[in-house]
C-alpha cells in the first residue's frame, strides 16, 4: 500500500469545479508537505493554457509546458511547501493517464532538482503523488511513485479530504545577512559556465548555512524537541529563528587568479511552515535553512534570465572597462492563502514592477485571486545604495542603476553581483578587475 494523503477540502472544491468545465484533459500540480507519518496537500494548481494553443492542441497534454510551469511554481513556494505531484482530469483510460503522470513526476523532479543546491538526503520523502479524475464519473485514482527509482511501480494511495488541514501549522521565520564573493576566472564567460560557477560557489555558502547554529526565540533546542510542547496544538504558533553562520576559512582564505567577480550582499527574509503533527526543532531547522538557500539562488537565477532576455533582444553591447554595474535583485513578496492558518506562497518583485504585476503573476501561475492590499511586502524593501558603498571599486562614478543587459554581463571580465536585501533589499554589482 502506498502513502496516505490528507487533503484540504478546498482542493476538493477546486478539482470539482475543473471537472465541470468540460475541457479535457486538464492537468495541474499538487502542493503540500510530506513527513514520515503523514502527507498533506493544501493546494491544487491548474496548468495555465498557452496563449497560442489551437483547439487541436488543447485536447492533448503539452508535457514541456506542464513541467516548465512546475519549475516556475516551485520557485514561489516557501520552506515547507513543495510540488508533491500531479493531477489529470481526463475521460480517457486511467492506465494511460497513470503512465503520463509518472513521466511528468520524473521529468519535473529532474528539472526542479537542477535548480537546487543540495541533493536529496537519505531521510527525505521521495514518494510523489499522482491523481487521475474522471470528470463524468468523478472516480478518483490515487497512486504514488518513488522518484529514486524510475523503474518502480506505482502504488495505490489513500486520498482523504479534511477541513482546516493547515489551520494549526507553525510558522518559523528569520532574517539573515548575506555576504559572498564569487570569482569569475574567465573573461569570455558563457551563460552556462557562469551559472555553473555561481552554483559551485553558492554550494559552499549553502554548506556554511547548513553548519550554522539554529536558535528558536534565542534558544538552542534539542533536535527532537517539539516546537509546540506545552502549547495548544489547535492554535497557530509563530516562532522567530536566528541562524548564526561562521565563514569557513578554507573557502575564504584562498588566492586565485580571476578577471572579475560577482559579490552578493544584503539581508533576506526566510520562512518555513511546519505541519501540526508534533513538529520537531530538527524539521524547523531543515526547512528554514533550505528556504534561505533556495530564495537566494532563485533570485540570482531570475536575474540571469533577465540578462539573457536583454541580450536576445539586441541590447547595446558596449561597455567601459573597469566599470561597476549595479543591478537590483528582486524582493520577496508574500501572499496568504485563503485558508485558515498561516500558510503563504510568495513571488519576487523587480525594482521596475508594481504590486499589481505580482497579483497578475499569482493569478497566472497559481490560479489564485488576490488584491494588492492582501500582499505582505513589509519584510523586504529595495536597498538604497550610497556612493560610499561602492567607492572601493576604482572606476565608479555613479551608483545609478543600470537596466539588466546580458551583453554587458557576458563576454567581458566579470564583475560583482551584490544582492543587497536590506530586510531584504536586493542589489547586484558587476565590475571588471
Steps between C-alpha positions, in 0.01 A plus 500: 500500500628847418493806720191679626420863421295736714360761262359844573130492410542818295699282258192280455292803404770623260532164323122463484474839332760395241305180433193706414675714238482233228855570385706182498766416566574736789830458681648666802720487807439379852672711766559407861736348751619144558613346826581152618164463674265703280476684170301818457364656179394864539475620139416379152614727215379468144761520223439828314409479134740618234378813328587359158334164562263385227184302559680181392788555740264573788383138478851370568748549782807715432746328733774761460255777587378308805851437632606862445195616693602270785851651501364853521254410776771329706680835518191657656476255788654587838661248732277205586299508177599311185361345185375162625368377166249543219135459420327436170130537431431286196235265362758271341613171646653539844797278408610742229461792740710325765780448248490869407497604865802283577690657212416848630610413854848397389536779241407769753720351771801514266422859403436629852796316652730671247410829672576370848836544666462189715424141403228294662597376845446141613217605731314699231164367386538395137144388424301724264126484459303465175125554477270408214139625501232400253287817457183301422507233767715707741695183573837579661807281463791597725844342475854577614830469316848482653721753320817319608411208275371571149414132460286494811134406469229745597339407833140564604463781754226634722354842411290649779349850524495692826419856601756729657802288406748781561298706750738419785829482312800674651692780331874553547671805351832683513704777340855424392786716378662370182852581385684289245750559221490277193818517284462483123835381358399505132433829324320324213234358724195330351165484673545129567850527645408807704200324650720200577761715676232684695339174606832355617574804715146516633527136601797593722289772657208256537729263689583783741128560552451129563769499770370820662345506846119510506324681782128524571401817685864531608535144629679195364245218519576127489436360153218277623331774701139566398443862401147498636570328834282658766303686234154431365559306180177635352643853506741641243847564643749750358869480588790734435821320413863606476766343278854554628743432217880491530693540170713202407862616485584224258267661244566867578881501537570390144710686247404446138539687176180641356388769257198609697256403770137494605438622853169422667422705809203599708228358722226253414183384669446126531178319591401140559169335589475179704212255522321467832583134566757551779747713299858469623775763524706289258235535229465876558876543460511291184209675329608853592862448390378351174276801442782747569729329251236456231371858513850641440569259216158566345556876489839464334353259245218743426748780440709286267186419302417871475850571372471222244174643370661843480780367280261308277308822444819653360586749773809717465811289561733792568667503837769710660800320642547504876136578556266389777142433397224500757196274480211450736404147587125452552338533843285233656127563531272266695144410411280329764289209384128525560515228760484503876857515620827677426596337169616733223650478155738763365614682188796721413457864404762676287575867555316605183181311590193594697306278736222469242743307281560266793125434534478433125782247526339329798182462298681366195737261678303394809144567383417702811325836517655748739473875548807722529410591857511131596867467409764513772800695370616637836782251560717606208559836336736613227833621634611859458869482418714796585815595312723385783362148459681467168788744537746213530436421134759706307300639209157560648372848435140442593273258675233534235315175440559354156230308322591129496688431178649160437738634236650712773500196723659242270807496275687746723701479818233408752413721783321521827143385565397642835164387630415768750187391679473756774228305678542396199578746232679342207771641286761383258832659404697397196857626472809416301832455670 
